[in-house]
């Protein structure tokens, strides 16, 4: 098969079409302290200033050899634009939403401000995508908009939102209906800026709630997201998800980015050909503390199971060694050569 560029490879895989080799596609974050120093673009400024953001994001393509570029490093941009207090950390730590005083308590509090997309943090990411599309047309540029369940955690507080879902499911549904508009507006702006794909993280994880929660609260909203956002969507949920993967596969999303807590062969068996799979190289142990040979073994296991695109399971530790990250595309290339032969 003729060699493909990175953008075409990712989009073909997401469409279920033939590819010259499986893509290495990063739906979350692969920035590291070492990469920040290499290109002189460090947190917190690289989270918020478009030129620095683009410079750091591009390293996944230029330095690591991934097929995709993901410029959204934190999980806080929407929350910042909505008025939450943010703890902006230095280059060795993640920015976080301060949870000591949630900004919303009931569904009537959930309001999308008219100037939401004019805030420096949301507008800044859009500008970053414009820069990346211009400078790296052969790469797959990914946007990201957090789903309503995750926004509920950030803006109501995790415990408060989960308690609401038990004590007042009707109010929870009303909150999600309002929150989804934030997800859609931010996603649409990134698509207009040139994003080829939108990652849609919504953390209804088995670590926090039962599998029934996904179908009860989110399936229809995620199906609506597919209808609303006119590019391929990659859903991301951390933690254990095999017990809800059958329902996730009904969402219409192009692919599901899954955690290393889930066996890739079991995930493939459940998903079948209904949804693509992206993942699921272990972060805290394999990428952070093991050797390239261990990374290669996990990549091979994913590919042997039929995982469509290879990626770390989630945002990597910021002190991850580059040799382990570079081993991911190397291992994919080696596996592809062996199978072609």
FIVEXTOR-138633 format. One record per residue: residue number from 1; residue in three letters; x, y, z of N, C-alpha, C in turn. Coordinates in steps of 0.05 Angstrom, whole numbers, plus 5000, padded with zeros to 4 digits. Each point is the difference from the previous one (the first is absolute). Layout:
BEGIN
    i   aa  n_px  n_py  n_pz  ca_px  ca_py  ca_pz  c_px  c_py  c_pz
  NUM  ALA     X     Y     Z      X      Y      Z     X     Y     Z
...
***
This chain:
BEGIN
    i   aa  n_px  n_py  n_pz  ca_px  ca_py  ca_pz  c_px  c_py  c_pz
    1  UNK  5017  4976  5000   4983   5024   5000  5018  5025  5000
    2  UNK  4991  5020  4985   5016   5025   4999  5001  5014  5027
    3  UNK  5023  5011  5006   5004   5014   5026  4980  5023  5002
    4  UNK  4990  5004  5024   4980   5022   5006  5013  5021  5017
    5  UNK  4991  5025  4999   5009   5019   5020  4985  4996  5025
    6  UNK  5008  5013  5021   4989   4995   5027  4971  5007  5001
    7  UNK  4992  5022  4989   4972   5009   5002  4982  4979  4986
    8  UNK  5008  4993  4975   4983   4981   4985  4999  4973  5015
    9  UNK  5022  4992  5012   5001   4974   5014  4981  5000  5024
   10  UNK  5000  5021  5015   4982   5002   5024  4971  5001  4991
   11  UNK  4994  5016  4980   4972   5003   4991  4990  4974  4987
   12  UNK  5017  4986  4986   4992   4975   4988  4994  4979  5022
   13  UNK  5018  4999  5020   4995   4981   5022  4974  5006  5014
   14  UNK  4994  5025  5005   4976   5008   5014  4975  4993  4983
   15  UNK  5003  5000  4974   4978   4993   4982  4998  4970  4995
   16  UNK  5018  4985  5012   5000   4971   4995  5010  4991  4973
   17  UNK  5016  5018  4988   5011   4994   4974  5028  4989  5002
   18  UNK  5011  4988  4978   5027   4989   5001  5021  5021  5005
   19  UNK  5021  4993  5014   5022   5018   5005  5026  4985  4994
   20  UNK  5021  5016  4994   5026   4988   4994  5013  4988  5025
   21  UNK  4994  5011  5023   5008   4989   5026  4981  5012  5021
   22  UNK  4997  4988  5023   4983   5012   5021  5012  5027  5008
   23  UNK  4982  5020  5004   5010   5026   5009  5008  4999  5029
   24  UNK  5019  5019  5007   5006   5006   5027  4986  5026  5006
   25  UNK  4978  4999  5014   4983   5023   5003  4996  5006  5030
   26  UNK  5005  5025  5007   5001   5008   5028  4975  5016  5007
   27  UNK  4979  4987  5011   4976   5016   5007  5002  5017  5024
   28  UNK  5021  4995  5017   5004   5016   5024  5026  5015  4998
   29  UNK  5017  4998  5019   5023   5017   5001  5026  4985  5002
   30  UNK  5020  5007  4983   5026   4988   5002  5022  5021  5004
   31  UNK  4993  5023  5011   5021   5019   5007  5015  4991  5024
   32  UNK  5025  5006  5001   5017   4993   5023  5018  5024  5007
   33  UNK  5011  5000  5024   5018   5021   5008  5024  5002  4981
   34  UNK  5010  4977  4991   5022   4999   4981  4993  5014  4973
   35  UNK  4976  4995  4991   4991   5013   4975  4995  5030  5004
   36  UNK  4990  5007  5023   4997   5029   5006  5026  5014  4999
   37  UNK  5021  4988  5012   5026   5013   4999  5012  5000  4972
   38  UNK  4995  4979  4985   5011   4997   4973  4991  5023  4982
   39  UNK  4975  5007  5002   4989   5020   4982  4994  5027  5014
   40  UNK  5009  5002  5025   4996   5025   5015  4971  5008  5001
   41  UNK  4983  4982  5008   4971   5005   5003  4991  4984  5024
   42  UNK  4996  5013  5022   4995   4986   5025  4973  5008  5012
   43  UNK  4990  4981  5016   4976   5007   5017  5009  5021  5020
   44  UNK  4981  5018  5008   4972   5002   4992  4996  5015  4973
   45  UNK  5020  5015  4991   4995   5017   4976  4993  4983  4976
   46  UNK  5011  4976  4997   4995   4984   4977  4971  4988  5000
   47  UNK  4986  5003  5022   4972   4993   5001  4982  5022  4989
   48  UNK  5011  5025  4999   4982   5023   4996  5008  5018  4977
   49  UNK  5025  5000  4992   5010   5018   4979  5002  4984  4974
   50  UNK  4984  5007  4980   4998   4984   4976  5027  4992  4987
   51  UNK  5018  5019  4997   5026   4994   4987  5015  4979  5015
   52  UNK  5001  5003  5027   5014   4980   5016  4985  4974  5001
   53  UNK  4974  5002  5001   4983   4975   5000  5006  4984  4975
   54  UNK  4999  5014  4977   5005   4986   4974  5028  4988  4999
   55  UNK  5019  5015  5010   5028   4991   4999  5004  4974  5016
   56  UNK  4988  4999  5024   5002   4976   5017  4984  4977  4988
   57  UNK  4975  5006  4992   4983   4979   4989  5013  4986  4976
   58  UNK  5013  5015  4983   5011   4989   4975  5022  4980  5005
   59  UNK  5011  5000  5024   5022   4981   5006  4991  4971  4998
   60  UNK  4974  4994  5005   4991   4973   4997  5004  4990  4971
   61  UNK  4998  5018  4981   5004   4994   4972  5029  5002  4991
   62  UNK  5013  5022  5008   5027   5006   4990  5022  4985  5015
   63  UNK  4996  4995  5026   5021   4988   5016  4994  4971  5007
   64  UNK  4975  4993  5004   4993   4973   5008  4992  4982  4977
   65  UNK  4991  5012  4978   4992   4984   4977  4971  4990  5001
   66  UNK  4983  5013  5016   4972   4993   5000  4987  5011  4975
   67  UNK  4976  4990  4993   4986   5009   4977  4982  5024  5007
   68  UNK  4995  5005  5025   4981   5020   5008  5013  5022  5018
   69  UNK  4987  5023  5001   5008   5022   5018  4976  5007  5017
   70  UNK  5004  4999  5026   4979   5008   5019  5009  5024  5017
   71  UNK  4988  5024  4996   5010   5023   5014  4986  5006  5027
   72  UNK  4979  4985  5007   4987   5005   5025  5013  4983  5022
   73  UNK  5017  5012  5016   5016   4985   5019  4986  4997  5027
   74  UNK  4983  5019  5008   4988   4999   5026  4971  4990  4998
   75  UNK  4985  5001  5021   4971   4995   4998  4984  5023  5009
   76  UNK  5011  5024  4999   4987   5022   5015  4992  5024  4983
   77  UNK  5003  4999  4974   4996   5024   4984  4970  5009  5001
   78  UNK  4982  4981  4996   4971   5007   5001  4993  5011  5028
   79  UNK  5010  4986  5021   4994   5009   5027  5011  5028  5005
   80  UNK  5023  5006  4991   5012   5026   5003  4982  5021  4987
   81  UNK  4991  4995  4975   4983   5019   4986  4973  5003  5013
   82  UNK  4992  4981  5016   4974   5001   5013  5001  5013  5028
   83  UNK  5025  5006  5008   5002   5014   5026  5011  4984  5023
   84  UNK  5008  4975  4995   5012   4985   5022  5028  5010  5007
   85  UNK  5008  4996  5024   5026   5008   5009  5020  4978  4992
   86  UNK  5021  5007  4986   5020   4981   4990  5026  5003  5015
   87  UNK  5012  4977  5007   5027   4999   5011  5019  4995  4977
   88  UNK  5012  5021  4989   5019   4997   4978  5028  4992  5011
   89  UNK  5009  4976  4993   5025   4990   5011  5023  5005  4981
   90  UNK  5025  4995  5010   5024   5002   4984  5003  4977  4982
   91  UNK  5024  4998  4988   5004   4980   4978  4999  4971  5009
   92  UNK  5002  4996  5026   5001   4972   5010  4973  4991  5012
   93  UNK  4978  5014  4994   4975   4992   5012  4977  5011  4983
   94  UNK  4976  4988  5003   4977   5006   4985  4984  5023  5012
   95  UNK  4988  5017  4984   4980   5019   5010  4976  4985  5009
   96  UNK  4987  5009  5021   4976   4987   5010  4978  5021  5007
   97  UNK  4976  4991  5000   4977   5016   5010  5000  4999  5030
   98  UNK  5000  5022  5013   4998   5001   5030  4971  4991  5008
   99  UNK  4999  4978  5014   4974   4988   5006  4989  5009  5027
  100  UNK  5014  5017  5014   4991   5008   5027  4974  5015  5000
  101  UNK  4993  5013  4977   4976   5015   4998  4988  4998  4972
  102  UNK  4985  4978  4995   4988   4997   4974  4983  5024  4992
  103  UNK  5000  5007  4974   4986   5024   4992  4971  4996  4995
  104  UNK  4991  4975  4996   4972   4994   4995  4989  4979  5020
  105  UNK  4974  5002  5005   4988   4982   5020  4974  4987  4989
  106  UNK  4986  5014  4982   4975   4988   4988  5000  5005  4970
  107  UNK  4981  4988  4987   4998   5003   4971  4996  5028  4991
  108  UNK  4986  5016  5016   4996   5028   4993  5025  5017  5000
  109  UNK  5021  4990  5013   5026   5014   5000  5015  4997  4973
  110  UNK  4993  4979  4985   5016   4993   4976  4992  5019  4978
  111  UNK  5019  5018  4994   4995   5020   4979  5025  5002  4982
  112  UNK  4995  5000  4974   5022   5004   4981  5002  5030  4995
  113  UNK  5021  5013  5009   5003   5029   4996  5002  5007  4970
  114  UNK  4990  5023  4993   5001   5009   4972  5028  5003  4991
  115  UNK  5019  5006  5018   5028   5005   4993  5017  4975  5006
  116  UNK  4988  4977  5002   5015   4976   5007  5024  4995  4981
  117  UNK  4995  5003  4974   5022   4995   4980  5018  5024  4997
  118  UNK  4995  5022  5014   5018   5023   4999  5020  4999  5023
  119  UNK  4996  4983  5020   5018   4997   5022  5028  4992  4990
  120  UNK  5021  5010  5012   5027   4995   4990  5007  4971  4999
  121  UNK  4989  4983  5018   5007   4972   5000  4986  4984  4978
  122  UNK  4974  5005  4996   4987   4986   4978  5008  5011  4973
  123  UNK  5002  5026  4998   5008   5012   4974  5029  4993  4994
  124  UNK  5016  4997  5021   5029   4993   4996  5003  4973  4987
  125  UNK  4984  4980  5009   5002   4973   4988  4992  5001  4971
  126  UNK  4979  5015  4994   4992   5002   4972  5022  5012  4983
  127  UNK  5013  5020  5010   5022   5013   4985  5023  4980  4997
  128  UNK  5006  4983  5020   5020   4980   4998  4994  4981  4978
  129  UNK  4976  4991  4998   4992   4981   4978  5004  5013  4973
  130  UNK  4994  5025  4997   5005   5014   4975  5029  5000  4993
  131  UNK  5017  5005  5020   5029   5000   4995  5010  4972  4991
  132  UNK  4991  4980  5014   5008   4972   4994  4991  4991  4973
  133  UNK  4976  5007  4992   4990   4992   4974  5016  5013  4978
  134  UNK  5008  5025  5004   5016   5014   4980  5029  4988  4998
  135  UNK  5012  4994  5023   5028   4992   5000  5004  4970  4996
  136  UNK  4979  4983  5006   5004   4971   4998  4975  4988  4986
  137  UNK  4997  5006  4974   4977   4991   4985  4999  4970  4997
  138  UNK  5022  4986  5002   5001   4971   4996  4995  4985  5026
  139  UNK  4998  5014  5023   4994   4987   5025  4970  5001  5006
  140  UNK  4991  4981  5016   4972   5001   5009  5000  5018  5025
  141  UNK  4986  5022  4998   4997   5019   5022  4975  4994  5015
  142  UNK  5002  4994  5026   4978   4992   5016  4991  5023  5018
  143  UNK  4975  5004  5002   4988   5018   5020  4989  4984  5023
  144  UNK  4991  5014  5020   4988   4986   5023  4979  5017  5013
  145  UNK  4977  4989  5006   4980   5013   5016  4989  4981  5020
  146  UNK  5001  5007  5026   4992   4982   5021  4969  4996  4999
  147  UNK  4992  4976  5004   4971   4993   5001  4987  5010  5025
  148  UNK  4973  5000  5000   4985   5012   5022  5004  4987  5027
  149  UNK  5005  4974  5000   5004   4986   5026  5026  5010  5013
  150  UNK  5021  5002  4984   5025   5010   5011  4998  5029  5008
  151  UNK  4986  5017  4984   4996   5028   5008  4985  5001  5026
  152  UNK  4981  4982  5004   4986   4999   5026  5019  4996  5023
  153  UNK  5019  4982  4997   5020   4996   5021  5015  5026  5007
  154  UNK  5009  5013  4978   5016   5024   5004  4985  5023  5012
  155  UNK  4974  5003  4993   4986   5025   5006  4981  4997  5024
  156  UNK  4992  4975  5006   4984   4995   5023  5016  4987  5023
  157  UNK  5023  4989  4993   5016   4984   5019  4993  4971  4996
  158  UNK  5021  4983  5001   4996   4971   4994  4979  4988  5019
  159  UNK  5005  5002  5026   4982   4988   5019  4972  5011  4998
  160  UNK  4998  5026  4997   4974   5013   4998  4984  4991  4975
  161  UNK  5014  4997  4978   4987   4992   4975  4991  4971  5002
  162  UNK  5017  4983  5011   4993   4972   5002  4977  4996  5020
  163  UNK  5000  5015  5022   4978   4999   5019  4974  5009  4986
  164  UNK  5001  5021  4984   4976   5009   4986  4990  4978  4981
  165  UNK  5018  4986  4987   4991   4979   4982  4984  4978  5014
  166  UNK  5006  4996  5026   4985   4980   5016  4975  5012  5012
  167  UNK  5002  5023  5012   4978   5012   5015  4980  5014  4982
  168  UNK  5009  5011  4978   4982   5015   4982  5007  4996  4971
  169  UNK  4994  4976  4990   5008   4994   4972  4986  5019  4980
  170  UNK  4976  5010  5006   4987   5018   4981  5016  5026  4998
  171  UNK  5009  5011  5022   5016   5024   4999  5026  4994  4985
  172  UNK  5012  4977  5004   5024   4992   4986  4996  5001  4970
  173  UNK  4978  4989  4991   4994   5001   4971  4997  5028  4990
  174  UNK  4987  5017  5016   4997   5028   4991  5027  5014  4999
  175  UNK  5018  4994  5019   5027   5011   5000  5015  4991  4975
  176  UNK  4998  4975  4994   5015   4989   4977  4990  5012  4974
  177  UNK  4973  5005  4998   4989   5012   4976  5011  5028  4995
  178  UNK  5005  5014  5022   5011   5027   4998  5031  4999  4995
  179  UNK  5013  4981  5014   5029   4998   4998  5008  4992  4972
  180  UNK  4984  4983  4986   5008   4990   4974  5003  5023  4980
  181  UNK  4985  5022  5004   5003   5023   4982  5028  5012  5002
  182  UNK  5012  5000  5023   5027   5009   5003  5019  4982  4984
  183  UNK  4997  4974  5003   5016   4981   4985  4998  5005  4970
  184  UNK  4975  5003  4991   4996   5003   4971  5011  5026  4989
  185  UNK  4996  5022  5014   5010   5026   4991  5030  5000  4998
  186  UNK  5014  4990  5020   5029   4999   5000  5010  4982  4978
  187  UNK  4987  4977  4996   5008   4982   4978  4996  5012  4973
  188  UNK  4977  5014  4996   4995   5012   4974  5021  5022  4993
  189  UNK  5008  5015  5020   5020   5021   4995  5027  4988  4992
  190  UNK  5007  4977  5012   5025   4987   4992  4999  4988  4973
  191  UNK  4977  4990  4992   4997   4989   4973  5002  5023  4980
  192  UNK  4987  5022  5006   5001   5023   4982  5029  5010  4996
  193  UNK  5017  4996  5021   5028   5008   4998  5017  4980  4985
  194  UNK  4989  4976  4995   5014   4980   4984  5005  4973  5013
  195  UNK  4990  4996  5024   5005   4974   5013  4989  4977  4982
  196  UNK  5016  4980  4996   4993   4977   4983  4982  4980  5016
  197  UNK  5004  4999  5026   4987   4981   5017  4994  5015  5027
  198  UNK  4979  4992  5013   4995   5010   5027  5000  4977  5020
  199  UNK  5016  5003  5021   5000   4982   5022  4979  5009  5020
  200  UNK  4984  4981  5009   4976   5007   5017  5003  4984  5026
  201  UNK  5016  5009  5019   5002   4986   5026  4976  5004  5017
  202  UNK  4989  4978  5011   4978   5002   5018  5002  4977  5020
  203  UNK  5008  5007  5024   5012   4980   5019  4979  4986  5017
  204  UNK  4982  4986  4986   4981   4983   5015  5014  4972  5003
  205  UNK  5020  5000  5017   5018   4977   5002  4990  4980  5021
  206  UNK  5008  4975  4996   4993   4979   5019  5013  5004  5027
  207  UNK  5020  5018  5001   5012   5006   5026  4982  5017  5018
  208  UNK  4978  5012  4988   4983   5018   5015  4970  4992  4999
  209  UNK  4991  4990  4977   4971   4994   4997  4996  4974  4985
  210  UNK  4976  4989  5002   4994   4975   4987  4997  5003  4970
  211  UNK  5001  4978  4987   4997   5000   4971  4973  5011  4990
  212  UNK  4979  4996  5016   4974   5010   4992  4999  5030  4998
  213  UNK  5018  5014  5014   4999   5029   4998  5005  5010  4972
  214  UNK  5017  4987  4985   5006   5009   4974  4975  5001  4982
  215  UNK  4985  4978  5000   4976   4999   4983  4979  5019  5011
  216  UNK  4997  5001  5027   4979   5017   5012  5004  5029  4995
  217  UNK  5025  5010  5003   5005   5028   5000  5013  5011  4974
  218  UNK  5015  4984  4986   5018   5011   4980  4997  4990  4971
  219  UNK  4989  4976  4996   5000   4988   4974  4987  5019  4979
  220  UNK  4976  5010  5006   4986   5017   4981  5016  5026  4995
  221  UNK  5012  5011  5021   5015   5025   4997  5024  4995  4982
  222  UNK  5014  4977  5003   5023   4994   4983  4991  4995  4971
  223  UNK  4977  4987  4996   4990   4997   4973  4994  5027  4988
  224  UNK  4990  5019  5016   4994   5027   4990  5026  5014  4993
  225  UNK  5022  4995  5016   5026   5012   4994  5009  4992  4973
  226  UNK  4997  4974  4993   5008   4990   4974  4984  5014  4977
  227  UNK  4975  5006  5005   4984   5014   4980  5007  5029  4998
  228  UNK  5009  5012  5022   5005   5029   5001  5027  5008  4990
  229  UNK  5021  4984  5006   5027   5007   4994  5009  4984  4975
  230  UNK  5004  5014  4978   5004   4987   4974  5028  4990  4994
  231  UNK  5013  4988  5019   5026   4987   4995  5000  4974  5017
  232  UNK  5018  4982  4995   5001   4976   5017  5005  5007  5029
  233  UNK  4986  4986  5018   5002   5005   5029  5014  4975  5012
  234  UNK  5018  5006  5018   5013   4979   5017  4991  5004  5028
  235  UNK  4985  4981  5011   4992   5001   5028  5023  4990  5018
  236  UNK  5003  5014  5022   5021   4991   5020  4986  4998  5027
  237  UNK  5004  4976  5013   4992   4996   5027  5023  4986  5015
  238  UNK  5009  5012  5021   5021   4987   5016  4989  4976  5016
  239  UNK  5018  4984  5010   4992   4979   5019  4988  4975  4986
  240  UNK  4987  4984  5016   4988   4975   4990  4974  5006  4985
  241  UNK  4998  4990  4975   4977   5006   4983  4989  4976  4985
  242  UNK  5011  4977  5004   4990   4977   4985  4971  4995  5005
  243  UNK  4990  5006  5024   4972   4994   5006  4981  5020  4987
  244  UNK  5010  5021  4988   4982   5019   4985  5008  5003  4971
  245  UNK  5020  4985  4991   5010   5003   4973  4979  4992  4979
  246  UNK  4984  4980  5006   4979   4992   4981  4981  5024  4995
  247  UNK  4994  5015  5021   4982   5024   4996  5016  5022  4986
  248  UNK  5025  5005  5008   5016   5020   4987  5001  4995  4970
  249  UNK  5001  4975  4992   5002   4993   4971  4975  5008  4985
  250  UNK  4978  5006  5014   4975   5009   4987  4999  5030  4998
  251  UNK  5021  5014  5009   4999   5029   5000  5003  5013  4973
  252  UNK  5011  4986  4981   5006   5011   4974  5027  5014  4998
  253  UNK  5014  5001  5023   5027   5011   4999  5018  4984  4982
  254  UNK  5020  5013  4987   5018   4986   4982  5018  4980  5015
  255  UNK  5008  5008  5025   5019   4983   5014  4997  5005  5030
  256  UNK  5010  4981  5015   5000   5002   5030  5029  4997  5009
  257  UNK  5010  5020  5015   5027   5000   5012  4998  4989  5028
  258  UNK  5013  4977  5005   4995   4986   5024  5025  4996  5017
  259  UNK  4996  4994  5025   5020   4999   5022  5013  4972  5001
  260  UNK  5024  5000  5011   5014   4974   5002  4988  4982  5021
  261  UNK  4980  5009  5015   4985   4983   5018  4983  4980  4985
  262  UNK  4998  5003  4974   4983   4984   4983  5017  4983  4981
  263  UNK  4996  4974  5000   5016   4983   4982  4993  5006  4971
  264  UNK  5019  5005  4983   4994   5008   4972  4985  4978  4984
  265  UNK  5006  4975  5005   4985   4979   4985  4971  4999  5009
  266  UNK  4995  5003  5026   4973   5000   5010  4985  5024  4989
  267  UNK  5014  5023  4999   4987   5024   4988  4993  4996  4971
  268  UNK  5018  4988  4985   4995   4995   4971  4976  4981  4997
  269  UNK  4999  4979  5017   4979   4981   4998  4973  5013  5005
  270  UNK  4998  5018  5019   4975   5013   5007  4993  5020  4978
  271  UNK  5019  5016  4992   4995   5022   4981  4994  4989  4972
  272  UNK  5012  4977  4993   4997   4990   4973  5008  5021  4980
  273  UNK  4984  5002  4978   5007   5020   4980  4981  5025  5002
  274  UNK  4987  5003  5024   4981   5022   5003  5014  5026  5007
  275  UNK  5023  5000  5011   5015   5024   5008  5030  4994  5000
  276  UNK  5015  5019  4990   5029   4996   5000  5011  5002  5029
  277  UNK  5024  4989  5004   5013   5001   5026  5027  5014  4998
  278  UNK  5005  5017  5020   5025   5014   5002  5012  4995  5027
  279  UNK  5025  4992  5001   5012   4995   5027  5022  4980  4998
  280  UNK  5005  4988  5022   4995   5008   5027  5025  4995  5017
  281  UNK  5023  5012  4991   5026   4995   5012  5000  5013  5028
  282  UNK  5008  4984  5019   4999   5008   5028  5019  5024  5006
  283  UNK  4989  5020  5014   5016   5024   5006  5016  4998  5025
  284  UNK  4988  4996  5024   5015   5003   5025  5021  4979  5005
  285  UNK  4998  4977  4987   5020   4980   5003  5018  4997  4975
  286  UNK  4987  4992  4978   5016   4993   4976  5014  5024  4989
  287  UNK  4986  5021  4993   5013   5023   4987  5017  5016  5020
  288  UNK  4992  5001  5024   5014   5017   5020  5025  4986  5010
  289  UNK  4999  4974  5005   5021   4987   5016  5013  4975  4987
  290  UNK  4989  4990  4978   5011   4977   4988  5018  5007  4976
  291  UNK  5007  4980  4985   5019   5003   4978  4986  4999  4972
  292  UNK  5013  5009  4979   4988   4999   4974  4990  4972  4992
  293  UNK  5014  4979  5008   4991   4973   4994  4973  4994  5012
  294  UNK  4994  5010  5023   4974   4997   5013  4979  5015  4985
  295  UNK  5006  5024  4991   4982   5016   4984  4993  4985  4974
  296  UNK  5021  4989  4987   4996   4985   4975  4981  4976  5004
  297  UNK  5004  4986  5022   4983   4977   5006  4971  5008  5002
  298  UNK  4994  5023  5014   4972   5008   5002  4989  5010  4974
  299  UNK  5016  5013  4984   4991   5008   4973  4993  4976  4983
  300  UNK  5017  4980  5000   4994   4975   4985  4975  4987  5010
  301  UNK  4996  4999  5026   4976   4988   5011  4974  5014  4991
  302  UNK  5001  5026  4999   4977   5016   4990  4995  4994  4971
  303  UNK  5021  5001  4984   4997   4995   4971  4991  4972  4994
  304  UNK  5010  4981  5015   4992   4972   4996  4970  4996  5007
  305  UNK  4990  5017  5019   4972   4998   5008  4982  5015  4980
  306  UNK  5011  5015  4982   4984   5014   4980  4994  5029  5008
  307  UNK  5015  5012  5019   4996   5028   5006  5008  5016  4975
  308  UNK  4983  5020  4993   5002   5014   4975  5022  5021  5000
  309  UNK  5003  5015  5022   5020   5021   5002  5013  4997  5027
  310  UNK  5026  5004  5001   5016   4996   5024  5005  5026  5013
  311  UNK  4998  5001  5027   5004   5024   5015  5005  4993  5029
  312  UNK  5012  5018  5015   5000   4998   5029  4970  5000  5010
  313  UNK  4996  4988  5023   4972   4997   5009  4988  5027  5008
  314  UNK  5015  5020  5008   4990   5025   5009  5023  5020  5000
  315  UNK  4996  5023  5012   5023   5020   5001  5023  4987  5015
  316  UNK  5023  5002  4988   5024   4986   5012  5011  5016  5023
  317  UNK  5015  4986  5018   5015   5015   5021  5019  5019  4987
  318  UNK  5003  5024  5011   5016   5021   4987  5030  4993  5001
  319  UNK  5008  4981  5017   5028   4992   5001  5006  4975  4983
  320  UNK  4981  4992  4983   5004   4976   4983  5024  5004  4982
  321  UNK  5016  4979  4998   5024   5001   4982  4992  4999  4971
  322  UNK  5013  5017  4984   4994   5001   4972  5005  4974  4986
  323  UNK  5020  4985  5008   5006   4975   4986  4977  4980  5001
  324  UNK  4984  5001  5022   4977   4983   5001  4978  5009  4982
  325  UNK  4997  5026  4997   4979   5011   4982  5007  4995  4971
  326  UNK  5026  5004  4993   5009   4996   4973  4998  4970  4992
  327  UNK  5001  4982  5020   4998   4972   4995  4972  4992  4989
  328  UNK  4980  5016  5007   4973   4993   4991  4998  4999  4969
  329  UNK  5007  5022  4986   4999   4998   4970  5020  4981  4989
  330  UNK  5023  4997  5013   5019   4980   4991  4989  4972  5001
  331  UNK  4986  4994  5022   4989   4973   5003  4977  4996  4980
  332  UNK  4984  5020  4995   4979   4998   4980  5012  4994  4972
  333  UNK  5021  5014  4993   5013   4996   4975  5012  4972  4998
  334  UNK  5012  4990  5021   5011   4973   5000  4978  4979  4997
  335  UNK  4979  5003  5016   4977   4981   4998  4989  5000  4971
  336  UNK  4998  5023  4988   4989   5002   4973  5017  4986  4980
  337  UNK  5027  5004  5003   5018   4986   4982  4998  4970  5002
  338  UNK  4999  4991  5025   4998   4970   5005  4974  4989  4987
  339  UNK  4978  5014  5004   4975   4990   4990  4998  5002  4970
  340  UNK  5013  5021  4988   5000   5002   4971  5016  4977  4988
  341  UNK  5022  4993  5014   5017   4978   4990  4986  4973  5002
***
